Amino acid sequence: MRYSGGWAAEPPEVTTVLRVLRLLLHACFLFLLGVATARYLFGSPGQWTQWTVVCGAILLGAVYCSGAMAARHDVHRTRSLVWLAAVTVLWALLAWADSDFVWLAFPLYFLHLNLLRGVHSVMAVVVITATVVLGQALHTGDLTAGMVLGPVLGAVFAVAIAIGYTALHRESERRRELIETLTRTRDELAESQRRTGVLDERERLAREIHDTLAQGLSSIVLLLRSAENALPGDPDLATTRIAEARESASTNLAEARGFVRDLAPPSLTGADLPEALHRLCAKVARTDGIDCTLRTDGVPTELPSGYEVALLRAAQASLANVSAHARATTAVVTLGYLGGEVTLDVYDDGAGFVPEEIHTRADGSGYGIAALRERVAALGGGLHVESAPGEGTAIAVRLPLARETTPTEEGR
């Protein structure tokens, strides 16, 4: 029930203070009605109009209570105004019958102020105040300053309370709207973060699958193709290639299991990054016939696990591209610890390409450089590709090191 907007269904957000004020209003009206009826009943015995007035008072109480009870449910504004008019008319008749009923005007002020709007509510208060003054003058046959001042002060007081009541209700509505807005914003933010997390996880999965399973399967395909070509004339070479393919499949199976368990790559298990890179270069040299070597610059520094994984993946992806596309004879992997950053450079003397023309193709290939760039960028680093047709390729990865992990800082 909103007094300021009409007699309507009560929203659950109305504060306890407003409910208490409304209950006090109803209690005040019924209390004053009961007092006035009792005074009239015991003050004018034996008159034939006595029971008529008492019945009118009972009817007024019944009409008022029925309207107050109906206001707890959804009531149309027209019915509320009809109810207000009925209460006002019954009060006016009782006030004409006896002066004790004029004091019901005080709670009536609030009803009119809350059910009517704007100027109409003020005009209703003025009319009720005039009725009280004239009713007292009619019954006493005299008009004193107290008869005028009392109702006027009561009306002013009622208007002030109604204004405060309206302000409380508006503040309650503003808080409710604010809470709804904050709740809605929180839900939208949570949904946005969830979508972002899903997209980030998809990107991570795509990078991991490309750098592990896709590259491993590509290597297995090349080894089996080499074995197939060697079968007619060189069965020993075919057997070697099949054994290497089986080893590559076993390694990729371990990679997949570690990936599912979100563990470090098996290549790093029980070894540091330089050792893992050395094994990688040896494998490329053995399986692809490329002269692949590892160089290390600077003093090795213990790196975060995420850095080691990213650099190993970068080397794996780069050398896989060298084996599959570059037609190179030499590849050099350089791992550098340069104080404030760690670097990984992969150079080959192969056919080269135009970096700007690399695009992801429909078959899923062409994703390696983009995935590698995203992986490095997620750690705050950068990736640079230098290549040209016939001039080989150089891929440079730079990752910043935290100040407390640099050798210079640790030696102080």
N, C-alpha and C positions, 0 to 999 in steps of 0.2 A: 504494500500500500504506500503510495507516494502522495503525501499531502500537497506538495508543491505542484504536482502534475495532474491531480485528480484522484478520485477514489478508485484505485485499481488494485490488481493483484500484487501482493507483497513479494518483491524479489528476495531471494535468500541472502543477498549481499548487504541488506540494510543492517546497520550496526546495532549493537545492543543498546546504545544510548538512545537511538531514535525509537526503538521499541518501548523502552521504559517511558520516554516522554509521551508516547501515544497512549500507553496504559494509564499513565497519570491523568491524561486528559479525560479518558472515559470514566475513571474513578471519580474525578472532580465533578463531572456532570451528574453522575448518578448520586453522589453524596449530597450535592446541593439540592437536587430534586427531592431526595428523601427527607432532608431537613425541612425544606419548604412545605412539603406535604404534611409532615408531622405537626409543624407549627400551625398550619391552617386547620388541620383536623382537630387539634386540641384548643385552638383559639376561637373557634366560632361554632360551638355546639348548638344543635337544635335548628339550624337553618336548613331550608329545603334544598338549597343549592350546594350544600356541603358535599353530598355524595357525587354530585355531577362533577365538581372540581376534582375530587379524589379519583374518580374514574378517568377524567382527562389526564391527571398526572400519571396514572398507571399506563394509560394508552401511550403517553409521551415516552415513558421509560421503555415500553415494549418496542415502540417504533425505533427508538435510539439503539437499543440492544440488537435488534434485527439488522439494522444497517451496519453496526460495528462488527457483527459476526460475518455478514456478507462481504465486508471489505477484506476479509482474509482470503477470499477467492477473487477470481477475475470478474469485476463488475463494470458494466458499461458506464461511461461518464454521464449519460442522460439519466440513468437510474439513480446515480449518486446525487445529481442535482435535484431530482424529484424527492428523494429522501431528505435532503437538506431543507427543501421548501416545506415539507410536511413537519419536520421537527421545529422549524422556525414559526410556522403558523400555530401549532399547538402551544409552543412557548408563549407567543403573543396573547393567545386567549387566556392562558393561565395567569400571565402577568396582569391582564386586565381584571381578572377575578380577585387576585390578592397580590399585594406588594412583595410578599416574601419570594415569589417566583421570579422577580426581576433579576435576582443575582445569578440566575442561570445564564445571563448574558455573557459572563466572563468566558466559560468554555465555548459558548456559541461564537465568540470572536474568532477563536482558533479554527473552528470548523469552516467559517466563511473565508478566513484568510488562506486556508489551505486548499479548499475545494474550488473557490473562485480564483480568478486570475487578474492581476494588474489592478486597474482602476476599479473594477467591479468589486473586488474584495474590500477595498478601502471604503467605497460607498456603502457596502453592506454594514461595515463596522460603524459608520457614521449614523446610519438609520437605526441600528440596534441601540446605540448610545442614546439617540434622541428618544427612542421608545422607552428606555429605562427612565430617563429624566421625566418625561411626560407621565409615565405610569405612576411614579412616586408622587408627583404633584397632584395627579388625579385622586389618589387614595388619601393623601394627607390634607388636601385643600390648600397647600402652601408650597412655595418654591424657595429653597435656601441654597446658599453657596455649597454646602456639603452635598446636597442632592445632585448638583451639577459637577462638582469637582471629583467626586468619587467615581462615577461612571466614566468620566473623561480620562482620569488617570488610569483606570482599569483598561480602557481601550488602548491608550498609548503603551501601557505595559504589555498588553497582548500583542500589539503590532511589533514591539521590540523583540519579544520572545519568538514570534513567528519568523521574523527576519533571521534570528540566530538559528532557529530550527532549519530554515531553508539553507542557510550557509553550511550547517552540519551535514545536511543531506547531500548538497553539492560536493562538499569535500569527500564524503563517503563515495559518491559516484566517481569522482576524479581518481581516488585511490583504487577503486575497483578497476577502472579502465586502465590505470597505470599497471596494476598487477597483471591484468589480462595481456597488455602489450608486452610486458617483460616476459611473461610466460610464453607468449607466442614467439617473441624474439629468441628466447632461449631454445625453444623447440626447433625453430628454423636454423639457428646456429648449430645445434646438435646434428640436425639432418645434413646441413652443409658440410660439417666436419666429417660426418660419416661418409658422404659421397666423395669428399676429398680423400679420405683414407682409403676408400675402395679403389679410386683411380690411382692413387700412389701405389697401392698394393699390386694393382694390375701392371703398372709400369715396372715395378720391382720384379714381379714374376716374369714379365716379358724379357727383361734384361738377364735374369738368372737362367731362364730356359735357353735363350740365345747363346749365352756365354758358356753354358755347360752342355746340355743335351744336344742342341742343334749343331754346335761345333764338333762334339764327339761323334754324332751320327754322320756328319759330313766326312770326318776322318775315316770312319769305318767304311763308308761307301768308296772312298778313294783307295783304301787298302784292298778291299775285295775286288775292285775293278782291276787293280794292278795284279792281284793274284790270278784273276780270270785270264788276263792277257798273257801271263807267264806259264799257264798250265800246259799248253801243248809242247813247248820246248824246254822249259826250265821248272820242273816240279819242285825243286828245292827252294827256289825263290817264291813260288806260289805258297809253299808250306810256311815259309817265313812270314809272308804277308798275312796269311790267315791267322798265324799265331799273334802277330801284332794287332790285327783287327780284334781278336779275342781279348787281348790285353786292354785295348782301348775301350771295348764294350764293358769289361769288368770295372775299369776306372770310372766310366760314365755312370755305371750302375751305382757305384759308391757315391759319386757326385749327387745323383738323384736322391739317394737315401739321406745323405747329409743335408741336402736342400730341403727335403720334406721335414726333417727334424730341426731345420733352421740352425744347423751347426756350421762350423767353419769348413771350407773345402777340404776334401781328403788330401789334396796336394800339400796343404799346410799342416796336416796332422803330424806331430812329432818333428817338425822342421820349421826353420825360420824362412822368411821371404827369399833371401838370396839362394838358399838351398833349393827351395821349390822352383825358382826361376831356372836354376842350373839344370834340374831334372827335366824341366819343360824344354829347354834348348836341346838337351841331349836326345829327348824323344823326337823332336822335330828333325834333328839331323839324322837319326836312325830310320825314321819312317818315311821321310819325304826327300831325303838326299840333299838337304840344304845345309850349307856350312853355317850353323847357328851357334853363336858364342854369347857369353854373358860377361859384362864388365861392371865393376862396382867402383863408384867414386865416393870419396869422403869416408867418414867414420860411421859404420852402421849404428843405427839408433833403434831402439825398441819402438815399434809402431803400434797404434791401436789396431785391433782386429779388423775393424771396418776398412782401414787404410790398406792393410795387407791383402784383404779379399779384393778390394777394388783394383789394386795394382796387378795382382795375379790375373784377375779377369781381363784387364787391359792387355797384358802380355799374351794371354791365351787367344783372345779375339784377334789381336793384330797378327800373330803368327799363323792363326788359322786362315786369315785372309791372304797372307803371303803364300801359304801352301796351296790354296785353292785358286788364286787369281793372278799372282804376281809373276809366275814363271822365273823366280829369282834363284840365284846360286848361292848368295850370301845374305845372312840376316844377323844383325847385331842388336842385342838387348843391353841397354845401359841403365843401371839403377844408381841414382845419385842421392847422397845425403848432403844437402847444401846448407846446413845451419837452420835457416828458417823454413825450409821446405824440403820435401822429398820428391824426386823426379823419376820418371821412367820414359826412356826413349827407345823406340823400336824402328830400326832402319833396315831397308832391304834394297838390293840393286835390281829389282825387277822392272816390269813393264811400266809401272806408274799409271796414273789416271788423273782426271780433272776433278778435284774435290767438290767443286760446285755442282757437278753433274750427278752426284750420288743421291739416289732417291730410293725409298722403300718400295719394293716391287710387290706385285700381287701374290707371288708365291712365298712371301715372307722374308725373302732375302733383301739385302741392302739395309738392314736394320742395325747392323753391328756398330757403325760409327755413331749413329744417333743414340743408341742405347748406352754406349760407352761414355759419350759426352754427358748424358743425363746422370749416370752413375757418379762421374767425377764431380759434376756440378753440385750434386747433393751433399758432397763433403766439403764444399767451398773451394774446390779446385778448378782447373781449366784444362782443356784439351785442344791441341793445335795440330793440324794436319798439313804437311807440305808434300806436294807431289806434282808431277807433270809427266805426260806421256814420254816414255823412254828414259826417264831420269830417276827411277826408283821412288820410294816413299819413305817419309819420316813421320812418325806419330809421337808427339811429345805430351806427356801427362805431368801436371804440376799440382801437388797437394800441399797446403800450408801446414806446418807443424805448430803445435801449441808451444808457447815460450818455455814451459817447464820441461819439455821433452827434448829440447835441442842439446847437442853435446856441449856447446859453448856454455849454456846456462848450467848444465850439470857439473862442469869442471870448475866452476867458481866456488 
